[in-house]
Structure formats: C-alpha cells, structure tokens
Amino acid sequence: MFLHKKLDAKELDKIVEKMIDTVHHSKDEIFHISEQSRQEHERLLNELTETKKLVNTVIREADQLEMHARLARQRLSEVNRHFSRYSEMEIRETYEKAHELQMKVTMVREQEKQLRLRRDELEWRLAALKETIQRADHLISQITVVLHYLNSDLRQVGEFIEGARQKQEFGLKIIEAQEEERKRLSREIHDGPAQLLAHVMMRSDLMERIFRERSVDEAIEEVRDFKKMVRSALYEVRRIIYDLRPMALDDLGLIPTLRKYLQTVEEYNKKTRISFVHIGEEKRLPARFEVAIFRLVQESVQNALKHADASEIQVKMEMKKEHVFLMVKDNGKGFDTTQKKENAFGLIGMKERVELLEGTMNIRSQIGVGTTVFIQIPLNM
C-alpha cells in the first residue's frame, strides 16, 4: 500500500505540470532579460559610434590648438627676448593669447581624456552585454530541450511507474500462483500417487499373505489388481509431470508438442474448434525458445477459452531462419485495447516472456469481433 501511494502516477503528473509551468516562466524571464540586453547593446553601440566620432573630432581640434599654442609660445618667447621693441599693449596681448590657447589645449585634452574613458567603458559594457546575450540564448536553448523532455519523455514516467506497479502486483500474483500451485500439487500427489502407493504397500503385504495362506490362483488375481494399481499410480505421476512441463517438448520438439496439446484442448473443450497451421521448416530450437513459445501459445489459447468465450481459435506459426512469427486469433467477445484491463496478469506475463526474448507482441481486438495476438521473436542463437 505504501509503495502504491509512493508511485502515484496522477500525483507525478501534477508535479510535472508544475515543473513545466515553472520552467516556462523561467524561459520567459530569461527571454525578457535577453531582449533588454539586446536593446541596451544596440543603444550602447550607437553611443560608442558617436563617442568615437567625438574622440576623433576632439583629437583633431586638440592637435590644431597645440599647433597654435606652440606658435603663440614662440611669439611670446620672441617678445620676451626683444622686450624693448614692443609696446606694453603688444606684450600683454601676446601673453594673453598664449595663455588662452594653452588653457584651451588643456580643456580639450581633458575632454579627449574623458571621451576616451567613456569609449573604453562602452566597449567593456558592450562585451559584457554580448556575453550576457549569448548566455541567455544558450539558456533558452537548454530550457527548450528541458521543456521538450518534460512535455514528451517525462510525461511517460507516469506510465512507466504504472507499469512498475503492475509488475509489482504481477510479481505478487506470481508468488501467490506459485503457492497455490504448490498446494494443488501437494493435494494431487497426496490424493493421487501417495494414496495409491500406500495402497500398493498394503496390497503387497496382502498379496504375500494370500500367497502363503491361500491358493496360487487367488495370488495371481491379486497380482493382476496390484499391477492395475501401479499402472494407475504411474499414470497420475505422468499427468502431474506433464502439467509441470510437457515431456514431449524434450523428446519430440515444439511443433509436435503444440499440435498434440491443441488437439487435446479441443477434445476437452467440445464447443471450441482449434486449428493449427505451421509454415516453414520444422526444426528444433534451443530449450528456452521452445518452452517460451509453448507457454505463449498455451496462455493465448487459455485466455481465448476462459475470457473470450471463443468458438473458433486459429494458431499459426511461421518459423524462419532469423525469427519465429506467432499468431493466435479467436472469434470471441473481444475488448477495447485503449482501456487498461484490471488484473490482466496473463497478458503481462506474456509480455514479460516476449521481452526476455527481445521480441515484440501486439494485440488487436474489437468488441464483438474477436482478438488477435501477434508475436515475433528473434532467434538469437
């Protein structure tokens, strides 16, 4: 009960839906950040272009001012050397012009310095934004993959868990079936061969006493009864062994054993006609294949008899070099394959057998028409 609650497929679906919503929201947020970064990148790129233009303009202006300031300093130097030749006004104008040009050069150079710093800052911020955009795009790509996984593969986890729960129940049913089979065999052996053998022991003692105390004819008659009892015990033992595993599988092979088994089932079930068709070479297979295929046919036929009320069952088997193809078709009640059948442990057991042999099994059924089981098993020998 605890495991069933733990592996609740509906609860898992709710968790997956919540995860999908959260991831969708995260993707939208990252996309918003990416778009904002792109807009900021575009704005800064335009500003960088204008700043570079201004830097070039200021550099040219500064170079011209430097040239004029150099000429002004040369003029001032000449005035200072020939001080007596110039008037006081000329000296003052020369000095003020040189000072003014020097101040302009200083201001323009400072402006150039600030513009260069701004240019470098813009280039750094653009590089950082470019990296942010690339990371955002990469994250969006990864989140898209995650969403695809959540929307497709992870949604199947519920089905996987449901399958695991069915397998768990199937395992418990197998254990129960094994215990029931042990009880049945115990009863059959106790009521059949064990009782007969006990009677054999008693009759052997009686036969010995009759031989000593009575006539030879009576002793011979007792021997005849004794042989019948032993023969009956032997028949019961063989019947139990056949139910466990048909000996003909080991002696004759799969095809003769299937043919004999289906004939016996038809004779026992008077209202159902069973036909068997074999195509291809009648060759021996490894024991694991022969046992598995026999059990698959046995289970399919028993399902058709017990659950489908079929009046006709067709068994077709085609044996090729690389695989065995098996078809069991009935004209019974059929069922809706889209709906999960409760306690369908027979079908689950068949599927398990086929999967162990790396084969495939498909079931087609229609209500009121019948059911067809298709099985293909590769012969990986």
C-alpha positions in Angstrom: 0.0 0.0 0.0 2.9 2.4 0.8 4.6 1.7 -2.5 1.3 2.3 -4.3 1.0 5.7 -2.7 4.6 6.5 -3.4 4.3 5.6 -7.1 1.0 7.6 -7.7 1.1 8.4 -11.4 -1.5 11.2 -11.0 0.5 13.0 -8.3 3.6 12.7 -10.5 1.7 14.3 -13.4 0.8 17.2 -11.2 4.4 17.7 -10.2 5.4 17.5 -13.9 2.8 20.1 -14.8 4.1 22.4 -12.0 7.7 21.9 -13.2 6.6 22.7 -16.8 4.9 25.9 -15.7 7.9 27.0 -13.6 10.3 26.3 -16.5 8.1 28.1 -18.9 8.0 31.1 -16.6 11.8 31.0 -16.2 12.2 30.8 -20.0 10.0 33.9 -20.4 12.1 35.8 -17.8 15.4 34.8 -19.5 13.9 35.8 -22.9 12.9 39.2 -21.3 16.4 39.7 -20.0 17.9 38.8 -23.4 15.6 41.3 -25.2 16.5 44.0 -22.7 20.2 43.2 -23.1 19.9 43.4 -26.9 18.2 46.8 -26.7 20.8 48.1 -24.3 23.5 46.6 -26.5 22.0 48.5 -29.5 21.8 51.8 -27.6 25.4 51.5 -26.3 26.7 50.5 -29.7 25.1 53.7 -31.2 26.6 55.7 -28.3 30.0 54.1 -28.9 29.9 55.1 -32.5 29.1 58.7 -31.6 31.8 58.8 -28.9 34.4 57.5 -31.3 33.4 60.3 -33.7 33.7 62.9 -31.0 37.1 61.5 -29.9 38.4 61.9 -33.5 37.0 65.4 -33.7 38.4 66.4 -30.3 41.8 64.9 -31.2 41.9 67.0 -34.5 40.8 70.1 -32.6 43.4 69.5 -29.9 46.2 69.0 -32.5 45.3 72.3 -34.1 45.2 74.1 -30.8 48.5 72.5 -29.9 50.0 73.9 -33.1 48.5 77.4 -32.5 49.7 77.3 -28.8 53.2 76.3 -30.0 53.3 79.3 -32.3 51.9 81.6 -29.6 54.7 80.4 -27.2 57.3 81.1 -29.9 55.8 84.6 -30.4 55.9 85.2 -26.6 59.5 84.0 -26.4 60.5 86.4 -29.2 58.7 89.3 -27.4 60.4 88.5 -24.2 63.8 88.5 -25.9 63.2 91.8 -27.6 61.1 93.4 -24.9 62.1 96.9 -25.8 60.9 96.7 -29.3 57.2 96.1 -28.4 54.7 98.2 -26.7 53.1 97.3 -23.4 49.8 96.5 -25.2 51.5 94.2 -27.7 53.3 92.4 -24.9 50.0 92.0 -22.9 48.1 90.7 -26.0 50.9 88.2 -26.9 50.9 86.9 -23.3 47.1 86.6 -23.0 46.8 84.9 -26.4 49.4 82.3 -25.4 47.7 81.8 -22.1 44.3 81.4 -23.7 45.5 78.9 -26.2 47.2 76.9 -23.5 44.0 76.8 -21.4 42.0 75.7 -24.5 44.6 72.9 -25.2 44.3 71.8 -21.5 40.5 71.7 -21.7 40.4 69.9 -25.0 42.9 67.4 -23.8 40.8 66.8 -20.7 37.7 66.4 -22.9 39.6 63.9 -25.0 40.6 62.0 -21.9 37.0 61.8 -20.7 35.8 60.7 -24.1 38.5 58.0 -24.3 37.5 56.8 -20.8 33.8 56.8 -21.9 34.7 54.9 -25.1 36.6 52.2 -23.2 33.7 51.9 -20.7 31.3 51.5 -23.5 33.4 48.8 -25.2 33.7 46.9 -21.9 29.9 47.1 -21.2 29.2 46.0 -24.8 31.5 43.0 -24.4 29.7 42.1 -21.1 26.3 42.5 -22.7 27.3 40.4 -25.6 28.3 37.6 -23.2 25.0 38.0 -21.3 23.0 37.7 -24.6 25.0 34.6 -25.6 24.4 33.0 -22.2 20.7 33.9 -22.3 20.4 32.4 -25.8 22.2 29.3 -24.6 20.0 29.0 -21.5 16.9 29.4 -23.7 18.1 26.7 -26.0 18.7 24.4 -23.0 15.4 25.2 -21.4 13.7 24.4 -24.7 15.3 21.0 -24.6 14.2 20.6 -21.0 10.6 21.6 -21.9 10.6 19.1 -24.8 11.8 16.4 -22.4 9.2 17.4 -19.8 6.4 17.5 -22.4 7.3 14.2 -24.0 9.7 11.8 -22.2 8.9 12.7 -18.6 5.2 12.6 -19.2 5.7 8.9 -19.9 7.2 8.4 -16.4 3.7 8.1 -15.1 3.0 5.2 -17.5 6.4 3.7 -16.6 5.5 3.9 -12.9 2.1 2.5 -13.5 3.8 -0.4 -15.4 6.2 -0.9 -12.5 3.2 -1.0 -10.1 1.6 -3.6 -12.4 4.8 -5.6 -12.5 4.9 -5.4 -8.7 1.4 -6.7 -8.5 2.2 -9.3 -11.2 5.2 -10.4 -9.1 2.9 -10.8 -6.0 0.4 -12.7 -8.2 3.2 -15.0 -9.4 4.2 -15.7 -5.8 0.5 -16.4 -4.9 0.2 -18.6 -8.0 3.3 -20.5 -7.1 1.9 -21.1 -3.6 -1.4 -22.2 -5.0 0.3 -24.4 -7.5 2.4 -26.0 -4.6 -0.9 -26.6 -2.7 -2.6 -28.0 -5.7 0.4 -30.3 -6.5 0.6 -31.3 -2.8 -3.2 -32.2 -2.8 -2.9 -34.1 -6.1 0.1 -36.0 -5.0 -1.5 -36.8 -1.6 -4.8 -37.8 -3.1 -3.4 -39.5 -6.1 0.0 -41.2 -6.3 0.6 -41.1 -2.5 -2.7 -42.8 -1.7 -2.1 -45.3 -4.5 1.4 -46.1 -3.3 0.1 -46.5 0.2 -2.4 -49.0 -1.1 0.3 -50.6 -3.1 2.3 -51.2 0.1 -0.8 -52.6 1.8 -1.7 -54.8 -1.2 1.9 -56.1 -1.4 1.6 -57.3 2.2 -1.8 -58.8 1.5 -0.5 -60.5 -1.7 2.3 -62.1 0.3 -0.1 -63.4 2.9 -2.5 -64.7 0.3 0.4 -66.5 -1.5 1.3 -68.2 1.8 -2.2 -68.9 3.2 -4.4 -69.3 0.0 -4.3 -70.8 -3.5 -2.0 -69.7 -6.3 -4.9 -68.6 -8.4 -6.0 -66.1 -5.8 -2.4 -64.8 -5.5 -2.2 -64.4 -9.3 -5.5 -62.4 -9.3 -4.2 -60.2 -6.6 -1.0 -59.6 -8.7 -3.2 -58.5 -11.6 -5.0 -56.0 -9.3 -1.7 -54.9 -8.0 -0.4 -54.2 -11.5 -3.5 -52.1 -12.3 -2.9 -50.1 -9.1 0.7 -49.5 -10.0 -0.3 -48.5 -13.6 -2.8 -46.1 -12.2 -0.2 -44.5 -9.9 2.2 -44.2 -12.8 -0.5 -42.5 -14.9 -1.2 -40.0 -12.2 2.5 -39.2 -11.8 2.9 -38.7 -15.6 -0.1 -36.4 -15.7 1.3 -34.2 -12.9 4.7 -34.1 -14.7 3.0 -33.2 -18.0 1.2 -30.3 -16.3 4.5 -29.0 -15.0 6.3 -29.4 -18.3 5.3 -31.5 -21.3 7.9 -34.2 -21.7 7.2 -34.2 -25.5 9.0 -30.8 -25.7 12.3 -32.5 -24.9 11.6 -35.7 -26.8 9.7 -34.5 -30.0 10.2 -30.8 -30.1 7.9 -27.7 -30.2 5.7 -28.4 -33.3 4.6 -31.9 -32.5 4.0 -30.9 -28.8 1.9 -27.9 -29.8 -0.1 -30.0 -32.3 -0.8 -32.6 -29.6 -1.6 -30.0 -26.9 -4.0 -28.1 -29.1 -5.7 -31.4 -30.2 -6.1 -32.4 -26.5 -7.5 -29.0 -25.6 -10.0 -29.2 -28.5 -11.1 -32.6 -27.4 -11.6 -31.4 -23.8 -13.5 -28.2 -24.9 -16.2 -29.7 -27.2 -17.7 -26.3 -28.2 -14.5 -24.8 -29.5 -12.7 -25.7 -32.7 -8.9 -25.2 -32.6 -6.8 -25.2 -35.8 -3.0 -25.2 -36.0 -1.0 -24.2 -39.1 2.8 -24.4 -39.2 4.8 -22.7 -42.1 8.4 -23.3 -42.7 11.0 -25.8 -41.6 10.1 -28.0 -38.6 13.4 -27.7 -36.8 14.4 -27.9 -33.1 15.1 -24.7 -31.2 17.0 -24.1 -28.0 15.0 -25.2 -25.0 14.4 -21.6 -23.7 12.7 -20.7 -27.1 10.6 -23.9 -27.2 9.4 -23.6 -23.6 8.6 -19.8 -24.0 6.7 -20.3 -27.3 4.8 -23.2 -25.9 3.8 -21.2 -22.9 2.8 -18.2 -25.0 0.5 -20.3 -27.2 -0.9 -22.0 -24.1 -1.6 -18.7 -22.4 -3.2 -17.2 -25.5 -5.4 -20.2 -26.1 -6.5 -20.3 -22.4 -7.3 -16.6 -22.5 -9.5 -17.1 -25.5 -11.3 -20.1 -23.8 -11.7 -18.5 -20.4 -12.4 -14.8 -21.1 -13.4 -14.6 -24.8 -15.9 -17.5 -25.0 -14.5 -18.2 -28.4 -16.0 -20.9 -30.6 -13.0 -20.9 -33.0 -9.3 -20.4 -32.3 -6.7 -20.3 -35.0 -3.0 -20.8 -34.2 -0.5 -20.0 -36.9 3.3 -20.3 -36.5 5.9 -19.4 -39.1 9.5 -20.4 -38.5 12.2 -18.7 -40.5 15.9 -18.6 -40.2 16.1 -15.3 -38.2 12.8 -15.2 -36.3 9.6 -17.0 -35.3 6.3 -15.4 -36.1 3.3 -16.5 -34.0 -0.4 -15.6 -34.4 -3.3 -16.6 -32.2 -6.7 -15.5 -33.4 -10.1 -16.0 -31.9 -13.7 -15.0 -32.7 -14.6 -14.3 -29.1 -16.1 -11.2 -27.3 -13.0 -9.0 -27.8 -12.2 -5.9 -25.7 -11.2 -2.3 -26.0 -7.4 -2.1 -26.3 -7.4 1.6 -25.3 -8.7 0.8 -21.9 -6.4 -0.8 -19.3 -7.8 -4.1 -18.1 -7.7 -4.8 -14.4 -5.8 -7.8 -13.2 -4.6 -8.7 -16.7 -1.7 -10.6 -15.3 -1.9 -13.2 -18.1 -1.1 -10.6 -20.7 1.5 -9.0 -18.5 3.2 -12.4 -18.1 3.1 -13.0 -21.8 4.7 -9.5 -22.4 7.4 -10.3 -19.9 8.3 -13.6 -21.7 8.4 -11.8 -25.1 10.6 -9.0 -23.7 13.0 -11.5 -22.2 13.5 -13.0 -25.6 13.9 -9.4 -27.1 10.7 -9.9 -29.2 7.6 -7.9 -29.8 4.0 -8.5 -29.1 1.0 -6.7 -30.5 -2.7 -7.2 -29.6 -5.6 -6.2 -31.9 -9.1 -6.6 -30.6 -12.6 -5.4 -31.4 -15.6 -5.8 -29.2 -17.9 -8.4 -30.7 -15.4 -9.5 -33.3 -12.5 -11.1 -31.6 -8.9 -10.8 -30.6 -5.6 -11.5 -32.5 -2.2 -11.7 -30.8 0.9 -11.2 -32.9 4.2 -12.2 -31.5 7.6 -12.1 -33.3 10.7 -13.5 -31.6 14.2 -13.1 -33.0 16.3 -16.3 -33.0 19.5 -15.0 -31.5 21.1 -18.4 -31.2 
